[in-house]
Amino acid sequence: MNVFKGSLLAVGALALSAGAVCAQTTVKWLHLEVNPAQIKIWEEVAREFEAKHPGTKVQMQFLENESYKAKLPTLLQSGDRPHIIYSWAGGVLKAQIDAGVLEDITAQTKDIAPTISAGALAAFTQGGKVYGLPFAQSQVGFLYNKALMAKANVDGDKIKTWDDLLAAVKALKAAGVTPLTVGGADKWPLHFYWTHLAVRVGGKAAFEAALRGENGGFESETFQRSGELMKQLVDLQPFQNGFLGFKNPQSTGYFGDGKAAMSLVISTVYHQQKALAADKVGIADDKIGWFNFPTIPGGKGEPTDTLGGINGWLVTKGAPKEAVEFVKYFVSKDVQMRLAGANFLIPVVKGADAAVSNPFMRNIAQNLARSNYHQNFYDQMLGPSVGRVVNDASAELAGGSMTPRQVAKAVQDAWKQGN
């Protein structure tokens, strides 16, 4: 009888042990990447992590860019919130911290923090606490189709000033080529014009003065001048027909289909235009070019100043410890070098940029390395409420329903109200 009881206990112990081994921790990872080739590597990284952490499952979840922005606040308040979320940092990150929906991961990331670019890590640090880890940097500039530019005898490499850009637009229109495509329905692609003009006109000093409310804040001469210059371009009617009805993926596909000569975009669109083109091939590497945002005569910004993003992953409140471990694995040097080697990103881990071999991506990396002022996107940097006004007003200016002065006033009013 005692032997029988002992056998039952042994079997029970084995069952409990087996149950413990089979017990799953699911890490819910929400992203908005659309490039299948890049997602394939991400999936490989997730499976590798699972193999190194038995009992852990990484569940990839996807939302399109605009849906992500619209639905994320509600998702973060739900009991089924994702554990890892995409972030552009800035004021939106601060709002999420203030809302108490993010986990402080300072202690868990002390080992990896020294390997990451200090500037990139600082973007995900508030009040000395780390809430996420960066994984990529990007630059905003002009992608162009060399074949379409040649039809108008325009050389993209020679577009250095704002007047050069306006002249190129005129030449392209005269040649029957659509100069620019933009996803106006999403609004934020249009804010790149107003914002980058401000970077060129006023430089870092003007932005920081506006944050402090000096010289009229965002209603100062810098931001009104930015609107006036943007209006110069808009008045030439440079965009594709119906641009205010195009979502950004549509516009990217439109460029990839060879229907417009140029597009002011984030550098990652270099890959996305291929994935979103109708033929899934897009514009070949030898037919695509890039030029930095033009300079403005008399502008106080440096030609090397850049606009762009520092993208990263945040860990939400109550997430399992495995979520932090996965983010750390994702930004480890080996994974960063793999993604950089496939030319999908400009890495943030020290030394990983040596893996970037593609000439286009190396050029972006060098531009970012030369930049002493890298301005994060205004719609992220200034927080969700002010950022929304920046995007709305930029679209209104492009559509002709707001003046440069009205745009500057709207942004300043929103900033003053929120601060």
KAQUI-V768666 format. One record per helix or strand. SS is the DSSP state (helix for helix, strand for strand). FROM is the first residue (numbers start at 1). LEN is the number of residues. If there is no record, write none. Layout:
ss=SS from=FROM len=LEN
ss=SS from=FROM len=LEN
This chain:
ss=helix from=2 len=21
ss=strand from=25 len=7
ss=helix from=36 len=17
ss=strand from=56 len=7
ss=helix from=65 len=13
ss=strand from=84 len=4
ss=helix from=90 len=9
ss=strand from=102 len=1
ss=helix from=107 len=7
ss=strand from=116 len=1
ss=helix from=118 len=5
ss=strand from=125 len=2
ss=strand from=129 len=2
ss=strand from=132 len=6
ss=strand from=140 len=6
ss=helix from=146 len=6
ss=helix from=156 len=3
ss=strand from=161 len=1
ss=helix from=162 len=13
ss=strand from=180 len=1
ss=helix from=184 len=3
ss=helix from=188 len=25
ss=helix from=214 len=6
ss=helix from=221 len=14
ss=strand from=239 len=1
ss=helix from=243 len=3
ss=helix from=248 len=9
ss=strand from=262 len=5
ss=helix from=269 len=8
ss=helix from=285 len=3
ss=strand from=288 len=4
ss=strand from=295 len=1
ss=strand from=306 len=3
ss=strand from=310 len=7
ss=helix from=321 len=10
ss=helix from=333 len=9
ss=strand from=346 len=1
ss=strand from=349 len=1
ss=helix from=352 len=4
ss=helix from=359 len=12
ss=strand from=374 len=3
ss=helix from=378 len=4
ss=helix from=384 len=16
ss=helix from=404 len=15
